[in-house]
Amino acid sequence: MLGQVLTQLGEEKADATFLTAAVAAFQSEQQVVSREDDADGWAETQNSVAMTLKCLGVLQNDHDRLLQARAAALLALEVAPNEETYKHTLEQIDMAISNAKSRAADHLT
């Protein structure tokens, strides 16, 4: 819950501090409820981590954050490979990575 509120604030205000705090909140939540204890809940939280890292990566133009987001999305999909929401998250992240690569290439020309 806290992670979601912080993510929303970070998106609305384009504020990396809120987004970074959101990632930490989600990760803390995952330490309380493990993948083994609640696979579906863990995957949902992992998907939230992925989306928040994507927002942070786009905001900061940080390719490494986008790759972390992709890794997080893939972990969620490991648990629930048929979950459309998680597939959509991965598609959004891949698009953000592609856009970042295009911007970087534009700067070189």
Biopython code that builds the backbone (N, CA, C, O; Angstrom):
import numpy as np
from Bio.PDB.StructureBuilder import StructureBuilder

atoms = [
    (1, "MET", "N", (0.820, -1.194, 0.000)),
    (1, "MET", "CA", (0.000, 0.000, 0.000)),
    (1, "MET", "C", (0.869, 1.266, 0.000)),
    (1, "MET", "O", (0.646, 2.174, -0.800)),
    (2, "LEU", "N", (1.851, 1.319, 0.893)),
    (2, "LEU", "CA", (2.717, 2.490, 0.954)),
    (2, "LEU", "C", (3.463, 2.670, -0.367)),
    (2, "LEU", "O", (3.577, 3.786, -0.874)),
    (3, "GLY", "N", (3.964, 1.575, -0.916)),
    (3, "GLY", "CA", (4.676, 1.644, -2.182)),
    (3, "GLY", "C", (3.818, 2.222, -3.294)),
    (3, "GLY", "O", (4.299, 3.005, -4.113)),
    (4, "GLN", "N", (2.550, 1.837, -3.324)),
    (4, "GLN", "CA", (1.644, 2.340, -4.359)),
    (4, "GLN", "C", (1.417, 3.840, -4.216)),
    (4, "GLN", "O", (1.398, 4.569, -5.208)),
    (5, "VAL", "N", (1.246, 4.292, -2.983)),
    (5, "VAL", "CA", (1.041, 5.724, -2.743)),
    (5, "VAL", "C", (2.289, 6.508, -3.146)),
    (5, "VAL", "O", (2.192, 7.553, -3.789)),
    (6, "LEU", "N", (3.452, 6.001, -2.766)),
    (6, "LEU", "CA", (4.701, 6.684, -3.110)),
    (6, "LEU", "C", (4.931, 6.694, -4.624)),
    (6, "LEU", "O", (5.415, 7.682, -5.176)),
    (7, "THR", "N", (4.582, 5.595, -5.288)),
    (7, "THR", "CA", (4.707, 5.550, -6.743)),
    (7, "THR", "C", (3.799, 6.597, -7.380)),
    (7, "THR", "O", (4.216, 7.324, -8.282)),
    (8, "GLN", "N", (2.574, 6.667, -6.914)),
    (8, "GLN", "CA", (1.632, 7.639, -7.473)),
    (8, "GLN", "C", (2.144, 9.063, -7.275)),
    (8, "GLN", "O", (2.088, 9.879, -8.195)),
    (9, "LEU", "N", (2.641, 9.360, -6.082)),
    (9, "LEU", "CA", (3.199, 10.696, -5.828)),
    (9, "LEU", "C", (4.398, 10.965, -6.735)),
    (9, "LEU", "O", (4.534, 12.052, -7.296)),
    (10, "GLY", "N", (5.258, 9.970, -6.868)),
    (10, "GLY", "CA", (6.439, 10.126, -7.714)),
    (10, "GLY", "C", (6.090, 10.377, -9.157)),
    (10, "GLY", "O", (6.732, 11.189, -9.825)),
    (11, "GLU", "N", (5.067, 9.682, -9.651)),
    (11, "GLU", "CA", (4.632, 9.887, -11.034)),
    (11, "GLU", "C", (4.005, 11.263, -11.209)),
    (11, "GLU", "O", (4.305, 11.974, -12.168)),
    (12, "GLU", "N", (3.134, 11.632, -10.278)),
    (12, "GLU", "CA", (2.438, 12.919, -10.387)),
    (12, "GLU", "C", (3.394, 14.097, -10.309)),
    (12, "GLU", "O", (3.233, 15.083, -11.028)),
    (13, "LYS", "N", (4.388, 13.994, -9.437)),
    (13, "LYS", "CA", (5.308, 15.107, -9.216)),
    (13, "LYS", "C", (6.610, 14.960, -10.010)),
    (13, "LYS", "O", (7.485, 15.823, -9.941)),
    (14, "ALA", "N", (6.732, 13.852, -10.770)),
    (14, "ALA", "CA", (7.980, 13.546, -11.478)),
    (14, "ALA", "C", (9.158, 13.670, -10.517)),
    (14, "ALA", "O", (10.130, 14.379, -10.780)),
    (15, "ASP", "N", (9.041, 12.955, -9.390)),
    (15, "ASP", "CA", (9.994, 13.070, -8.292)),
    (15, "ASP", "C", (10.652, 11.716, -8.021)),
    (15, "ASP", "O", (10.000, 10.768, -7.583)),
    (16, "ALA", "N", (11.941, 11.649, -8.291)),
    (16, "ALA", "CA", (12.691, 10.408, -8.114)),
    (16, "ALA", "C", (12.765, 9.979, -6.652)),
    (16, "ALA", "O", (12.879, 8.787, -6.368)),
    (17, "THR", "N", (12.703, 10.921, -5.729)),
    (17, "THR", "CA", (12.776, 10.580, -4.303)),
    (17, "THR", "C", (11.592, 9.709, -3.903)),
    (17, "THR", "O", (11.761, 8.708, -3.207)),
    (18, "PHE", "N", (10.397, 10.086, -4.339)),
    (18, "PHE", "CA", (9.212, 9.276, -4.044)),
    (18, "PHE", "C", (9.309, 7.908, -4.705)),
    (18, "PHE", "O", (8.974, 6.896, -4.090)),
    (19, "LEU", "N", (9.763, 7.872, -5.946)),
    (19, "LEU", "CA", (9.856, 6.601, -6.672)),
    (19, "LEU", "C", (10.883, 5.672, -6.033)),
    (19, "LEU", "O", (10.650, 4.468, -5.921)),
    (20, "THR", "N", (12.006, 6.224, -5.618)),
    (20, "THR", "CA", (13.029, 5.422, -4.943)),
    (20, "THR", "C", (12.495, 4.873, -3.624)),
    (20, "THR", "O", (12.737, 3.714, -3.287)),
    (21, "ALA", "N", (11.775, 5.697, -2.887)),
    (21, "ALA", "CA", (11.168, 5.249, -1.625)),
    (21, "ALA", "C", (10.121, 4.168, -1.891)),
    (21, "ALA", "O", (9.971, 3.241, -1.096)),
    (22, "ALA", "N", (9.402, 4.282, -2.997)),
    (22, "ALA", "CA", (8.396, 3.276, -3.353)),
    (22, "ALA", "C", (9.054, 1.927, -3.608)),
    (22, "ALA", "O", (8.566, 0.900, -3.136)),
    (23, "VAL", "N", (10.154, 1.920, -4.349)),
    (23, "VAL", "CA", (10.866, 0.664, -4.611)),
    (23, "VAL", "C", (11.292, 0.034, -3.291)),
    (23, "VAL", "O", (11.126, -1.169, -3.090)),
    (24, "ALA", "N", (11.838, 0.846, -2.395)),
    (24, "ALA", "CA", (12.264, 0.331, -1.089)),
    (24, "ALA", "C", (11.082, -0.225, -0.303)),
    (24, "ALA", "O", (11.208, -1.257, 0.356)),
    (25, "ALA", "N", (9.941, 0.444, -0.366)),
    (25, "ALA", "CA", (8.747, -0.033, 0.345)),
    (25, "ALA", "C", (8.285, -1.374, -0.219)),
    (25, "ALA", "O", (7.952, -2.283, 0.541)),
    (26, "PHE", "N", (8.265, -1.503, -1.537)),
    (26, "PHE", "CA", (7.871, -2.772, -2.153)),
    (26, "PHE", "C", (8.843, -3.885, -1.771)),
    (26, "PHE", "O", (8.427, -5.002, -1.466)),
    (27, "GLN", "N", (10.117, -3.580, -1.790)),
    (27, "GLN", "CA", (11.122, -4.594, -1.457)),
    (27, "GLN", "C", (11.029, -5.004, 0.002)),
    (27, "GLN", "O", (11.248, -6.168, 0.334)),
    (28, "SER", "N", (10.706, -4.061, 0.874)),
    (28, "SER", "CA", (10.495, -4.399, 2.291)),
    (28, "SER", "C", (9.297, -5.319, 2.455)),
    (28, "SER", "O", (9.319, -6.256, 3.254)),
    (29, "GLU", "N", (8.256, -5.038, 1.691)),
    (29, "GLU", "CA", (7.060, -5.878, 1.730)),
    (29, "GLU", "C", (7.397, -7.315, 1.325)),
    (29, "GLU", "O", (6.868, -8.269, 1.895)),
    (30, "GLN", "N", (8.277, -7.458, 0.342)),
    (30, "GLN", "CA", (8.655, -8.788, -0.119)),
    (30, "GLN", "C", (9.501, -9.538, 0.899)),
    (30, "GLN", "O", (9.577, -10.765, 0.856)),
    (31, "GLN", "N", (10.129, -8.821, 1.802)),
    (31, "GLN", "CA", (10.886, -9.488, 2.860)),
    (31, "GLN", "C", (9.957, -10.064, 3.925)),
    (31, "GLN", "O", (10.310, -11.013, 4.625)),
    (32, "VAL", "N", (8.775, -9.481, 4.036)),
    (32, "VAL", "CA", (7.790, -9.960, 5.009)),
    (32, "VAL", "C", (7.009, -11.142, 4.442)),
    (32, "VAL", "O", (6.786, -12.134, 5.136)),
    (33, "VAL", "N", (6.602, -11.035, 3.200)),
    (33, "VAL", "CA", (5.852, -12.105, 2.536)),
    (33, "VAL", "C", (6.704, -12.627, 1.390)),
    (33, "VAL", "O", (6.912, -11.933, 0.395)),
    (34, "SER", "N", (7.194, -13.850, 1.535)),
    (34, "SER", "CA", (8.105, -14.402, 0.542)),
    (34, "SER", "C", (7.354, -14.993, -0.650)),
    (34, "SER", "O", (6.140, -15.191, -0.620)),
    (35, "ARG", "N", (8.109, -15.258, -1.668)),
    (35, "ARG", "CA", (7.570, -15.887, -2.879)),
    (35, "ARG", "C", (6.952, -17.252, -2.533)),
    (35, "ARG", "O", (5.924, -17.635, -3.090)),
    (36, "GLU", "N", (7.583, -17.962, -1.625)),
    (36, "GLU", "CA", (7.101, -19.281, -1.231)),
    (36, "GLU", "C", (5.812, -19.196, -0.416)),
    (36, "GLU", "O", (4.948, -20.066, -0.528)),
    (37, "ASP", "N", (5.680, -18.158, 0.396)),
    (37, "ASP", "CA", (4.502, -18.015, 1.262)),
    (37, "ASP", "C", (3.254, -17.591, 0.481)),
    (37, "ASP", "O", (2.154, -18.080, 0.737)),
    (38, "ASP", "N", (3.441, -16.679, -0.469)),
    (38, "ASP", "CA", (2.305, -16.132, -1.221)),
    (38, "ASP", "C", (2.796, -15.758, -2.614)),
    (38, "ASP", "O", (3.105, -14.598, -2.887)),
    (39, "ALA", "N", (2.863, -16.748, -3.480)),
    (39, "ALA", "CA", (3.439, -16.534, -4.814)),
    (39, "ALA", "C", (2.702, -15.457, -5.592)),
    (39, "ALA", "O", (3.332, -14.613, -6.229)),
    (40, "ASP", "N", (1.371, -15.476, -5.549)),
    (40, "ASP", "CA", (0.612, -14.480, -6.311)),
    (40, "ASP", "C", (0.830, -13.068, -5.774)),
    (40, "ASP", "O", (1.023, -12.134, -6.551)),
    (41, "GLY", "N", (0.801, -12.907, -4.462)),
    (41, "GLY", "CA", (1.045, -11.603, -3.858)),
    (41, "GLY", "C", (2.457, -11.117, -4.112)),
    (41, "GLY", "O", (2.683, -9.933, -4.362)),
    (42, "TRP", "N", (3.406, -12.040, -4.046)),
    (42, "TRP", "CA", (4.798, -11.694, -4.307)),
    (42, "TRP", "C", (4.961, -11.221, -5.750)),
    (42, "TRP", "O", (5.631, -10.222, -6.011)),
    (43, "ALA", "N", (4.344, -11.945, -6.684)),
    (43, "ALA", "CA", (4.439, -11.573, -8.096)),
    (43, "ALA", "C", (3.801, -10.211, -8.345)),
    (43, "ALA", "O", (4.324, -9.413, -9.123)),
    (44, "GLU", "N", (2.684, -9.945, -7.695)),
    (44, "GLU", "CA", (2.027, -8.648, -7.852)),
    (44, "GLU", "C", (2.933, -7.523, -7.356)),
    (44, "GLU", "O", (3.051, -6.477, -7.994)),
    (45, "THR", "N", (3.567, -7.755, -6.215)),
    (45, "THR", "CA", (4.488, -6.754, -5.680)),
    (45, "THR", "C", (5.698, -6.605, -6.600)),
    (45, "THR", "O", (6.177, -5.493, -6.822)),
    (46, "GLN", "N", (6.190, -7.716, -7.133)),
    (46, "GLN", "CA", (7.325, -7.673, -8.047)),
    (46, "GLN", "C", (6.972, -6.877, -9.299)),
    (46, "GLN", "O", (7.801, -6.131, -9.821)),
    (47, "ASN", "N", (5.754, -7.034, -9.772)),
    (47, "ASN", "CA", (5.299, -6.262, -10.924)),
    (47, "ASN", "C", (5.258, -4.766, -10.578)),
    (47, "ASN", "O", (5.593, -3.922, -11.409)),
    (48, "SER", "N", (4.852, -4.456, -9.366)),
    (48, "SER", "CA", (4.854, -3.050, -8.921)),
    (48, "SER", "C", (6.270, -2.502, -8.862)),
    (48, "SER", "O", (6.507, -1.352, -9.232)),
    (49, "VAL", "N", (7.212, -3.314, -8.401)),
    (49, "VAL", "CA", (8.624, -2.909, -8.406)),
    (49, "VAL", "C", (9.058, -2.604, -9.838)),
    (49, "VAL", "O", (9.713, -1.596, -10.102)),
    (50, "ALA", "N", (8.683, -3.486, -10.748)),
    (50, "ALA", "CA", (9.065, -3.312, -12.156)),
    (50, "ALA", "C", (8.527, -2.004, -12.722)),
    (50, "ALA", "O", (9.259, -1.249, -13.361)),
    (51, "MET", "N", (7.248, -1.740, -12.486)),
    (51, "MET", "CA", (6.642, -0.516, -13.013)),
    (51, "MET", "C", (7.264, 0.738, -12.396)),
    (51, "MET", "O", (7.476, 1.740, -13.079)),
    (52, "THR", "N", (7.549, 0.668, -11.113)),
    (52, "THR", "CA", (8.139, 1.826, -10.440)),
    (52, "THR", "C", (9.561, 2.066, -10.930)),
    (52, "THR", "O", (9.957, 3.209, -11.158)),
    (53, "LEU", "N", (10.329, 0.993, -11.091)),
    (53, "LEU", "CA", (11.681, 1.137, -11.638)),
    (53, "LEU", "C", (11.646, 1.681, -13.063)),
    (53, "LEU", "O", (12.518, 2.454, -13.457)),
    (54, "LYS", "N", (10.636, 1.275, -13.834)),
    (54, "LYS", "CA", (10.493, 1.819, -15.196)),
    (54, "LYS", "C", (10.270, 3.329, -15.134)),
    (54, "LYS", "O", (10.910, 4.089, -15.861)),
    (55, "CYS", "N", (9.362, 3.754, -14.266)),
    (55, "CYS", "CA", (9.095, 5.196, -14.119)),
    (55, "CYS", "C", (10.368, 5.940, -13.721)),
    (55, "CYS", "O", (10.669, 7.010, -14.250)),
    (56, "LEU", "N", (11.091, 5.367, -12.798)),
    (56, "LEU", "CA", (12.338, 5.978, -12.325)),
    (56, "LEU", "C", (13.369, 6.030, -13.454)),
    (56, "LEU", "O", (14.049, 7.040, -13.636)),
    (57, "GLY", "N", (13.479, 4.939, -14.205)),
    (57, "GLY", "CA", (14.428, 4.898, -15.312)),
    (57, "GLY", "C", (14.109, 5.912, -16.391)),
    (57, "GLY", "O", (15.008, 6.554, -16.935)),
    (58, "VAL", "N", (12.830, 6.059, -16.700)),
    (58, "VAL", "CA", (12.417, 7.041, -17.704)),
    (58, "VAL", "C", (12.674, 8.452, -17.182)),
    (58, "VAL", "O", (13.214, 9.293, -17.900)),
    (59, "LEU", "N", (12.293, 8.706, -15.948)),
    (59, "LEU", "CA", (12.458, 10.036, -15.359)),
    (59, "LEU", "C", (13.923, 10.459, -15.342)),
    (59, "LEU", "O", (14.254, 11.603, -15.654)),
    (60, "GLN", "N", (14.789, 9.528, -14.976)),
    (60, "GLN", "CA", (16.208, 9.857, -14.835)),
    (60, "GLN", "C", (17.023, 9.522, -16.082)),
    (60, "GLN", "O", (18.241, 9.698, -16.109)),
    (61, "ASN", "N", (16.327, 9.034, -17.119)),
    (61, "ASN", "CA", (17.022, 8.596, -18.341)),
    (61, "ASN", "C", (18.151, 7.630, -17.969)),
    (61, "ASN", "O", (19.296, 7.792, -18.390)),
    (62, "ASP", "N", (17.793, 6.616, -17.164)),
    (62, "ASP", "CA", (18.754, 5.677, -16.587)),
    (62, "ASP", "C", (18.520, 4.280, -17.160)),
    (62, "ASP", "O", (17.593, 3.573, -16.764)),
    (63, "HIS", "N", (19.382, 3.904, -18.097)),
    (63, "HIS", "CA", (19.252, 2.612, -18.770)),
    (63, "HIS", "C", (19.358, 1.450, -17.774)),
    (63, "HIS", "O", (18.646, 0.455, -17.910)),
    (64, "ASP", "N", (20.233, 1.567, -16.785)),
    (64, "ASP", "CA", (20.389, 0.493, -15.798)),
    (64, "ASP", "C", (19.101, 0.273, -15.002)),
    (64, "ASP", "O", (18.740, -0.867, -14.708)),
    (65, "ARG", "N", (18.418, 1.345, -14.660)),
    (65, "ARG", "CA", (17.131, 1.212, -13.958)),
    (65, "ARG", "C", (16.108, 0.496, -14.838)),
    (65, "ARG", "O", (15.326, -0.327, -14.362)),
    (66, "LEU", "N", (16.128, 0.823, -16.119)),
    (66, "LEU", "CA", (15.199, 0.162, -17.031)),
    (66, "LEU", "C", (15.503, -1.332, -17.131)),
    (66, "LEU", "O", (14.588, -2.152, -17.218)),
    (67, "LEU", "N", (16.774, -1.678, -17.117)),
    (67, "LEU", "CA", (17.140, -3.098, -17.138)),
    (67, "LEU", "C", (16.741, -3.786, -15.832)),
    (67, "LEU", "O", (16.329, -4.946, -15.845)),
    (68, "GLN", "N", (16.859, -3.085, -14.715)),
    (68, "GLN", "CA", (16.392, -3.630, -13.436)),
    (68, "GLN", "C", (14.881, -3.837, -13.468)),
    (68, "GLN", "O", (14.366, -4.825, -12.945)),
    (69, "ALA", "N", (14.187, -2.899, -14.083)),
    (69, "ALA", "CA", (12.733, -3.017, -14.215)),
    (69, "ALA", "C", (12.383, -4.250, -15.033)),
    (69, "ALA", "O", (11.466, -4.994, -14.685)),
    (70, "ARG", "N", (13.109, -4.464, -16.109)),
    (70, "ARG", "CA", (12.856, -5.625, -16.967)),
    (70, "ARG", "C", (13.085, -6.920, -16.199)),
    (70, "ARG", "O", (12.294, -7.859, -16.300)),
    (71, "ALA", "N", (14.166, -6.966, -15.435)),
    (71, "ALA", "CA", (14.466, -8.164, -14.641)),
    (71, "ALA", "C", (13.355, -8.422, -13.621)),
    (71, "ALA", "O", (12.959, -9.568, -13.412)),
    (72, "ALA", "N", (12.860, -7.376, -12.996)),
    (72, "ALA", "CA", (11.781, -7.518, -12.022)),
    (72, "ALA", "C", (10.504, -8.035, -12.682)),
    (72, "ALA", "O", (9.804, -8.878, -12.121)),
    (73, "ALA", "N", (10.208, -7.525, -13.871)),
    (73, "ALA", "CA", (9.017, -7.973, -14.598)),
    (73, "ALA", "C", (9.132, -9.444, -14.971)),
    (73, "ALA", "O", (8.157, -10.192, -14.891)),
    (74, "LEU", "N", (10.312, -9.849, -15.374)),
    (74, "LEU", "CA", (10.513, -11.255, -15.728)),
    (74, "LEU", "C", (10.329, -12.167, -14.516)),
    (74, "LEU", "O", (9.816, -13.278, -14.651)),
    (75, "LEU", "N", (10.742, -11.711, -13.343)),
    (75, "LEU", "CA", (10.533, -12.503, -12.134)),
    (75, "LEU", "C", (9.048, -12.669, -11.829)),
    (75, "LEU", "O", (8.613, -13.746, -11.423)),
    (76, "ALA", "N", (8.276, -11.612, -12.023)),
    (76, "ALA", "CA", (6.827, -11.709, -11.820)),
    (76, "ALA", "C", (6.228, -12.706, -12.805)),
    (76, "ALA", "O", (5.352, -13.493, -12.447)),
    (77, "LEU", "N", (6.699, -12.670, -14.033)),
    (77, "LEU", "CA", (6.194, -13.590, -15.062)),
    (77, "LEU", "C", (6.599, -15.040, -14.800)),
    (77, "LEU", "O", (5.899, -15.959, -15.224)),
    (78, "GLU", "N", (7.710, -15.256, -14.113)),
    (78, "GLU", "CA", (8.094, -16.619, -13.737)),
    (78, "GLU", "C", (7.018, -17.252, -12.862)),
    (78, "GLU", "O", (6.708, -18.436, -12.994)),
    (79, "VAL", "N", (6.460, -16.451, -11.974)),
    (79, "VAL", "CA", (5.441, -16.947, -11.049)),
    (79, "VAL", "C", (4.094, -17.096, -11.745)),
    (79, "VAL", "O", (3.369, -18.063, -11.513)),
    (80, "ALA", "N", (3.770, -16.140, -12.593)),
    (80, "ALA", "CA", (2.453, -16.130, -13.255)),
    (80, "ALA", "C", (2.638, -15.843, -14.741)),
    (80, "ALA", "O", (2.366, -14.731, -15.194)),
    (81, "PRO", "N", (3.100, -16.837, -15.508)),
    (81, "PRO", "CA", (3.434, -16.596, -16.910)),
    (81, "PRO", "C", (2.259, -16.220, -17.812)),
    (81, "PRO", "O", (2.464, -15.699, -18.909)),
    (82, "ASN", "N", (1.051, -16.475, -17.367)),
    (82, "ASN", "CA", (-0.123, -16.157, -18.193)),
    (82, "ASN", "C", (-0.835, -14.889, -17.751)),
    (82, "ASN", "O", (-1.883, -14.549, -18.300)),
    (83, "GLU", "N", (-0.292, -14.194, -16.781)),
    (83, "GLU", "CA", (-0.919, -12.970, -16.262)),
    (83, "GLU", "C", (-0.715, -11.834, -17.266)),
    (83, "GLU", "O", (0.407, -11.381, -17.496)),
    (84, "GLU", "N", (-1.814, -11.390, -17.851)),
    (84, "GLU", "CA", (-1.754, -10.351, -18.891)),
    (84, "GLU", "C", (-1.173, -9.038, -18.369)),
    (84, "GLU", "O", (-0.451, -8.350, -19.091)),
    (85, "THR", "N", (-1.479, -8.691, -17.140)),
    (85, "THR", "CA", (-0.958, -7.452, -16.562)),
    (85, "THR", "C", (0.567, -7.468, -16.552)),
    (85, "THR", "O", (1.205, -6.463, -16.865)),
    (86, "TYR", "N", (1.142, -8.601, -16.195)),
    (86, "TYR", "CA", (2.601, -8.703, -16.123)),
    (86, "TYR", "C", (3.207, -8.680, -17.528)),
    (86, "TYR", "O", (4.281, -8.116, -17.736)),
    (87, "LYS", "N", (2.521, -9.290, -18.482)),
    (87, "LYS", "CA", (2.985, -9.248, -19.867)),
    (87, "LYS", "C", (2.974, -7.804, -20.376)),
    (87, "LYS", "O", (3.898, -7.365, -21.060)),
    (88, "HIS", "N", (1.923, -7.088, -20.030)),
    (88, "HIS", "CA", (1.803, -5.687, -20.444)),
    (88, "HIS", "C", (2.914, -4.840, -19.807)),
    (88, "HIS", "O", (3.479, -3.960, -20.456)),
    (89, "THR", "N", (3.216, -5.111, -18.551)),
    (89, "THR", "CA", (4.309, -4.403, -17.881)),
    (89, "THR", "C", (5.613, -4.607, -18.633)),
    (89, "THR", "O", (6.351, -3.654, -18.883)),
    (90, "LEU", "N", (5.893, -5.853, -18.991)),
    (90, "LEU", "CA", (7.130, -6.142, -19.723)),
    (90, "LEU", "C", (7.143, -5.421, -21.065)),
    (90, "LEU", "O", (8.180, -4.898, -21.474)),
    (91, "GLU", "N", (6.019, -5.388, -21.747)),
    (91, "GLU", "CA", (5.939, -4.671, -23.026)),
    (91, "GLU", "C", (6.230, -3.184, -22.836)),
    (91, "GLU", "O", (6.950, -2.586, -23.636)),
    (92, "GLN", "N", (5.673, -2.585, -21.784)),
    (92, "GLN", "CA", (5.914, -1.163, -21.517)),
    (92, "GLN", "C", (7.388, -0.905, -21.225)),
    (92, "GLN", "O", (7.955, 0.087, -21.683)),
    (93, "ILE", "N", (7.992, -1.788, -20.472)),
    (93, "ILE", "CA", (9.407, -1.628, -20.138)),
    (93, "ILE", "C", (10.260, -1.773, -21.387)),
    (93, "ILE", "O", (11.183, -0.989, -21.608)),
    (94, "ASP", "N", (9.953, -2.773, -22.204)),
    (94, "ASP", "CA", (10.716, -2.955, -23.443)),
    (94, "ASP", "C", (10.585, -1.732, -24.352)),
    (94, "ASP", "O", (11.546, -1.342, -25.014)),
    (95, "MET", "N", (9.401, -1.134, -24.382)),
    (95, "MET", "CA", (9.203, 0.083, -25.170)),
    (95, "MET", "C", (10.047, 1.228, -24.597)),
    (95, "MET", "O", (10.655, 1.989, -25.350)),
    (96, "ALA", "N", (10.084, 1.347, -23.289)),
    (96, "ALA", "CA", (10.893, 2.405, -22.658)),
    (96, "ALA", "C", (12.374, 2.200, -22.958)),
    (96, "ALA", "O", (13.097, 3.168, -23.195)),
    (97, "ILE", "N", (12.829, 0.954, -22.952)),
    (97, "ILE", "CA", (14.232, 0.660, -23.277)),
    (97, "ILE", "C", (14.508, 1.026, -24.728)),
    (97, "ILE", "O", (15.533, 1.636, -25.034)),
    (98, "SER", "N", (13.604, 0.656, -25.614)),
    (98, "SER", "CA", (13.755, 0.977, -27.026)),
    (98, "SER", "C", (13.798, 2.489, -27.246)),
    (98, "SER", "O", (14.625, 2.988, -28.009)),
    (99, "ASN", "N", (12.908, 3.209, -26.579)),
    (99, "ASN", "CA", (12.888, 4.666, -26.689)),
    (99, "ASN", "C", (14.179, 5.281, -26.167)),
    (99, "ASN", "O", (14.704, 6.225, -26.757)),
    (100, "ALA", "N", (14.685, 4.752, -25.069)),
    (100, "ALA", "CA", (15.934, 5.269, -24.499)),
    (100, "ALA", "C", (17.096, 5.047, -25.462)),
    (100, "ALA", "O", (17.959, 5.910, -25.619)),
    (101, "LYS", "N", (17.109, 3.877, -26.105)),
    (101, "LYS", "CA", (18.169, 3.601, -27.080)),
    (101, "LYS", "C", (18.069, 4.557, -28.269)),
    (101, "LYS", "O", (19.088, 5.023, -28.778)),
    (102, "SER", "N", (16.859, 4.846, -28.705)),
    (102, "SER", "CA", (16.652, 5.772, -29.822)),
    (102, "SER", "C", (17.130, 7.165, -29.460)),
    (102, "SER", "O", (17.783, 7.830, -30.263)),
    (103, "ARG", "N", (16.805, 7.613, -28.242)),
    (103, "ARG", "CA", (17.262, 8.939, -27.805)),
    (103, "ARG", "C", (18.782, 8.996, -27.743)),
    (103, "ARG", "O", (19.393, 9.990, -28.137)),
    (104, "ALA", "N", (19.384, 7.925, -27.248)),
    (104, "ALA", "CA", (20.840, 7.891, -27.152)),
    (104, "ALA", "C", (21.466, 7.933, -28.546)),
    (104, "ALA", "O", (22.469, 8.615, -28.757)),
    (105, "ALA", "N", (20.879, 7.207, -29.492)),
    (105, "ALA", "CA", (21.400, 7.212, -30.863)),
    (105, "ALA", "C", (21.235, 8.593, -31.499)),
    (105, "ALA", "O", (22.104, 9.035, -32.252)),
    (106, "ASP", "N", (20.134, 9.271, -31.203)),
    (106, "ASP", "CA", (19.894, 10.622, -31.734)),
    (106, "ASP", "C", (20.951, 11.595, -31.228)),
    (106, "ASP", "O", (21.357, 12.508, -31.947)),
    (107, "HIS", "N", (21.390, 11.399, -29.998)),
    (107, "HIS", "CA", (22.406, 12.291, -29.437)),
    (107, "HIS", "C", (23.774, 12.082, -30.081)),
    (107, "HIS", "O", (24.620, 12.975, -30.062)),
    (108, "LEU", "N", (23.981, 10.901, -30.647)),
    (108, "LEU", "CA", (25.263, 10.615, -31.282)),
    (108, "LEU", "C", (25.350, 11.176, -32.695)),
    (108, "LEU", "O", (26.443, 11.322, -33.242)),
    (109, "THR", "N", (24.212, 11.487, -33.281)),
    (109, "THR", "CA", (24.235, 12.000, -34.660)),
    (109, "THR", "C", (24.106, 13.498, -34.705)),
    (109, "THR", "O", (24.108, 14.086, -35.786)),
]
sb = StructureBuilder()
sb.init_structure("model")
sb.init_model(0)
sb.init_chain("A")
sb.init_seg("    ")
for serial, (resi, resn, name, xyz) in enumerate(atoms, 1):
    if name == "N":
        sb.init_residue(resn, " ", resi, " ")
    sb.init_atom(name, np.array(xyz, "f"), 0.0, 1.0, " ", f" {name:<3s}", serial, name[0])
structure = sb.get_structure()
